[in-house]
């Protein structure tokens, strides 16, 4: 249930694509996230593509948190040996929003069936800023952005205290 006390918050976003193969020319998911933020009049203050390495993800996340209060990390959330996004991001979270991952998988289940359990999507608060880790597939990006992140980010940041 939404609170009627959502304080106005200036949202500045950051987009991090975790991939060892994508470039700015081939990063359709990052491009989609940026477009969805822009279409919602949310400024994008940082964008980067970072390889699937914990240290590099963490370094880029630090830069993103310096420039934004809403960070969306796409890619690297699966179960393969090189999916390292969750391991990189978890230590940054002061509070985890378990409901984000639960809802993401529930909505995904309706679209893709039981393979939704392969997603380790998470979200949480770090330094009063929101971080979302979502799969890098275009369908997953659109689902997370349109159904969860964009509708809820003002409410989340209002409660986080930014």
C-alpha positions, 0 to 999 in steps of 0.5 A: 500500500502506497503512502500518501506522504511521498516527498518530492525528490529529484531523481538522477539515474545511472545505468551500468551494463555488466558485460564482457562483450557489449559495446555502446553500439551493441548495448540495446539493454542499456540504451533501452534503460536510458530511453525509458528514464528519459521518456519518464523525465528522469535525468541520466547522470552516468552510463558505463559498460563494465566487464564481469569482474567484481572489482571493476563492477564495484569501482564503477558502482562507486562512480555511479553513486557519486553522480546518481541516486538511482542506479540500475545495473543490468546483466550478470545476475544469472547463475553462470560462473561469470555472473558476478553482479550480485556478489559485487553489489551486495556489500554496498547495500545498507538495506535490501528490498527483498520484495523487488526480486520477489515481484520481478520473478513473479512477473517474469514467471507469467512471461517465461515460466519456471526459468524465472527462478534463474534470476537473482535480481535484487534491489536495495538502498545504499547511502540513501540511494537506490540500486537495482540489479536486473538481468540484461535481456531486453525483455527483462529490462523492459519488465523491470523498468516499466513495471517496478523501477519507474513507477516506484522510484519516487516512493523508494527515494522518498522513504530512503531519505534522499 
